[in-house]
Amino acid sequence: MKLKFPILFTALIAVSVAACQQKETAKVETTGQDVAIPDSVLVDVRTAKEYVQNYAPHAGYVDQTEEEVSARAPKKPDTRCVWFSKERLRQMLNQLEQEKGDGVRFYMITYNKKYDTTLIGRKTPVPPKKYWGYNTLLMVSTKPVQTEDGILHFDYYENIVNQESIANKNTKVSKNGFIVTFVPENRGELCPPPSNCMSIGATLLIDTLKKPDLSPR
């Protein structure tokens, strides 16, 4: 009779462990299905490097400043890759879920060659100076729109917010959609700069970033 409690207790532990394992297995299986990437969009490393190399002549070079032209400084190769943190991506995905968005459109853009850093309270954020004139990516939220041609993915966003009126009225305004470029965190996310992109982890940029031929033709 004294063994009944230990046996019962052991049995309960075994059942609990089995149940937890089943839940964990189910969780892993579900998660695996959720994050699975279709084989149709996967490429091997050799092909990826080839495609990245193909883009090199299209990336071009950054427009030179007057000072660089006067100093006969070599042109700087333009951006070849952009890095975003998973936190930034997760924030965008969470917002898309809440607003019933269906995806993100990537725009190829170029920063201004020059910014007036003396302006106070400007709405447009000024990127670090080393990125001025470089290409980068801009991401815009999209929503599905049913048309005669099927479902189209339309940009949606609220790009104007009167911060002063919000502060005065002490009211909250819900911003719909987003227009996002990268925000520097810890180190640069554009590459180039630096000229050696592999040194910061961009392993597909196997080619040496060549300087342009500035000799007379």
C-alpha positions as CSV (number, residue, x, y, z in Angstrom):
1,M,0.0,0.0,0.0
2,K,2.9,2.4,0.6
3,L,4.0,2.1,-3.0
4,K,0.7,3.4,-4.5
5,F,1.6,7.1,-4.1
6,P,5.1,6.8,-5.6
7,I,3.8,4.7,-8.5
8,L,0.9,7.1,-9.1
9,F,3.2,10.1,-8.9
10,T,5.7,8.5,-11.3
11,A,2.8,7.8,-13.7
12,L,1.6,11.4,-13.6
13,I,5.1,12.6,-14.4
14,A,5.4,10.2,-17.3
15,V,2.0,11.4,-18.7
16,S,2.9,15.0,-18.2
17,V,6.3,14.6,-20.0
18,A,4.6,12.7,-22.8
19,A,2.0,15.5,-23.2
20,C,4.7,18.2,-23.2
21,Q,6.7,16.3,-25.8
22,Q,3.6,16.0,-28.0
23,K,2.9,19.7,-27.6
24,E,6.5,20.6,-28.3
25,T,6.5,18.3,-31.3
26,A,3.3,19.8,-32.6
27,K,4.7,23.3,-32.1
28,V,7.9,22.4,-34.0
29,E,6.0,20.8,-36.8
30,T,3.7,23.8,-37.1
31,T,6.5,26.3,-36.9
32,G,8.4,24.3,-39.5
33,Q,5.5,24.5,-41.9
34,D,5.0,28.2,-41.3
35,V,8.6,29.1,-42.0
36,A,9.2,26.6,-44.9
37,I,10.6,28.4,-48.0
38,P,9.3,26.9,-51.3
39,D,11.9,25.1,-53.3
40,S,10.9,27.0,-56.3
41,V,12.5,30.2,-55.0
42,L,15.7,28.6,-53.6
43,V,19.0,29.0,-55.5
44,D,22.4,27.4,-54.8
45,V,25.4,29.4,-53.6
46,R,27.1,29.4,-57.0
47,T,24.0,30.8,-58.8
48,A,23.5,33.4,-56.0
49,K,27.1,34.6,-56.4
50,E,26.7,34.7,-60.2
51,Y,23.5,36.8,-59.9
52,V,25.1,39.2,-57.4
53,Q,28.1,39.6,-59.7
54,N,25.8,40.3,-62.7
55,Y,24.4,43.3,-60.8
56,A,27.8,44.9,-60.3
57,P,27.8,47.0,-63.5
58,H,24.2,48.1,-62.9
59,A,25.0,49.4,-59.4
60,G,27.4,52.0,-60.9
61,Y,29.2,54.6,-58.9
62,V,28.3,57.3,-56.5
63,D,28.2,60.9,-57.9
64,Q,31.3,62.7,-56.8
65,T,31.2,65.9,-54.8
66,E,33.0,69.1,-56.0
67,E,35.7,68.5,-53.5
68,E,36.3,64.9,-54.7
69,V,36.4,66.1,-58.4
70,S,38.9,68.8,-57.5
71,A,41.0,66.3,-55.6
72,R,40.7,63.9,-58.6
73,A,39.6,61.2,-56.1
74,P,38.5,57.9,-57.6
75,K,34.8,57.3,-57.9
76,K,33.2,55.1,-55.2
77,P,31.3,51.9,-56.1
78,D,27.6,52.2,-55.3
79,T,25.7,50.1,-52.8
80,R,25.5,46.3,-53.6
81,C,23.5,45.1,-50.5
82,V,21.4,46.3,-47.6
83,W,21.0,44.7,-44.2
84,F,17.9,44.9,-42.0
85,S,17.6,43.6,-38.4
86,K,15.1,40.9,-37.7
87,E,13.5,43.2,-35.1
88,R,12.8,45.8,-37.9
89,L,11.4,43.0,-40.1
90,R,9.3,41.6,-37.3
91,Q,7.8,45.1,-36.5
92,M,6.7,45.4,-40.2
93,L,5.2,41.9,-40.3
94,N,3.3,42.6,-37.0
95,Q,1.9,45.8,-38.4
96,L,0.9,44.0,-41.7
97,E,-0.9,41.4,-39.7
98,Q,-2.8,44.0,-37.6
99,E,-3.8,46.0,-40.7
100,K,-4.5,43.0,-42.9
101,G,-1.7,43.9,-45.3
102,D,-0.5,41.2,-47.8
103,G,3.2,42.1,-48.3
104,V,5.9,44.6,-48.8
105,R,7.1,46.3,-52.0
106,F,10.8,47.1,-52.3
107,Y,11.8,50.3,-54.1
108,M,15.3,50.9,-55.2
109,I,16.2,54.5,-54.2
110,T,19.1,56.8,-53.9
111,Y,19.9,59.2,-51.0
112,N,20.3,62.9,-51.7
113,K,23.8,64.0,-52.6
114,K,23.6,66.7,-49.9
115,Y,21.4,67.5,-46.9
116,D,21.0,70.7,-44.9
117,T,21.8,69.4,-41.4
118,T,21.1,72.9,-39.9
119,L,17.3,72.5,-40.3
120,I,15.6,71.9,-37.0
121,G,12.6,69.6,-36.6
122,R,12.7,68.3,-40.2
123,K,10.4,65.4,-41.0
124,T,12.9,63.7,-43.4
125,P,15.6,61.9,-41.4
126,V,19.1,62.6,-42.5
127,P,21.2,59.4,-43.1
128,P,24.8,59.3,-42.0
129,K,27.0,61.4,-44.3
130,K,29.0,58.4,-45.5
131,Y,25.8,57.2,-47.2
132,W,24.9,60.4,-49.0
133,G,24.4,59.7,-52.7
134,Y,24.4,55.9,-52.3
135,N,21.6,53.6,-53.4
136,T,19.5,51.8,-50.7
137,L,16.1,50.1,-50.4
138,L,12.8,51.6,-49.3
139,M,10.0,49.2,-48.2
140,V,6.3,50.1,-48.5
141,S,3.3,48.1,-47.0
142,T,0.8,46.7,-49.5
143,K,-2.8,45.5,-49.4
144,P,-4.7,43.2,-51.7
145,V,-7.1,44.9,-54.1
146,Q,-9.6,42.8,-56.1
147,T,-9.8,43.8,-59.8
148,E,-11.0,42.3,-63.1
149,D,-7.4,41.2,-63.7
150,G,-7.2,39.5,-60.3
151,I,-5.8,40.5,-57.0
152,L,-3.3,43.3,-57.2
153,H,-0.9,44.5,-54.4
154,F,-1.4,48.2,-53.8
155,D,0.9,50.4,-51.7
156,Y,-0.9,51.8,-48.7
157,Y,0.5,54.3,-46.1
158,E,-0.1,57.5,-44.3
159,N,2.9,59.6,-45.1
160,I,1.8,62.9,-43.5
161,V,1.3,63.3,-39.7
162,N,0.9,66.7,-38.0
163,Q,3.0,66.1,-35.0
164,E,2.4,69.6,-33.6
165,S,-1.4,69.2,-33.6
166,I,-1.1,65.8,-32.0
167,A,0.9,67.3,-29.2
168,N,-1.4,70.2,-28.6
169,K,-4.6,68.1,-28.6
170,N,-2.9,65.3,-26.6
171,T,-4.5,62.8,-28.9
172,K,-3.2,59.6,-30.4
173,V,-3.2,59.1,-34.1
174,S,-3.1,55.6,-35.6
175,K,-0.6,55.5,-38.5
176,N,-1.6,53.1,-41.3
177,G,1.0,51.4,-43.4
178,F,4.6,52.3,-43.5
179,I,7.4,53.7,-45.7
180,V,10.7,52.4,-44.3
181,T,14.3,52.7,-45.1
182,F,17.0,51.1,-42.9
183,V,17.9,52.7,-39.6
184,P,21.6,52.4,-38.7
185,E,22.1,50.2,-35.7
186,N,25.5,49.5,-34.2
187,R,27.2,49.7,-37.5
188,G,26.6,50.4,-41.2
189,E,24.0,48.4,-43.0
190,L,24.8,49.5,-46.6
191,C,27.7,47.9,-48.4
192,P,29.6,49.6,-49.9
193,P,30.7,51.4,-47.9
194,P,33.1,50.0,-46.8
195,S,34.8,49.0,-50.0
196,N,35.5,45.4,-48.7
197,C,32.0,44.2,-48.0
198,M,33.1,40.7,-47.1
199,S,34.7,42.1,-44.0
200,I,31.3,42.9,-42.6
201,G,29.7,39.6,-43.6
202,A,28.5,40.1,-47.1
203,T,29.8,36.7,-48.4
204,L,28.2,36.7,-51.8
205,L,30.2,39.8,-52.9
206,I,33.2,37.7,-53.9
207,D,34.4,40.1,-56.5
208,T,36.9,42.8,-55.7
209,L,35.1,46.2,-56.0
210,K,37.1,47.6,-58.9
211,K,37.8,51.3,-59.2
212,P,36.5,52.9,-62.4
213,D,38.9,53.6,-65.3
214,L,39.2,57.4,-65.3
215,S,41.8,57.5,-68.1
216,P,41.0,59.7,-71.2
217,R,39.3,57.8,-74.1
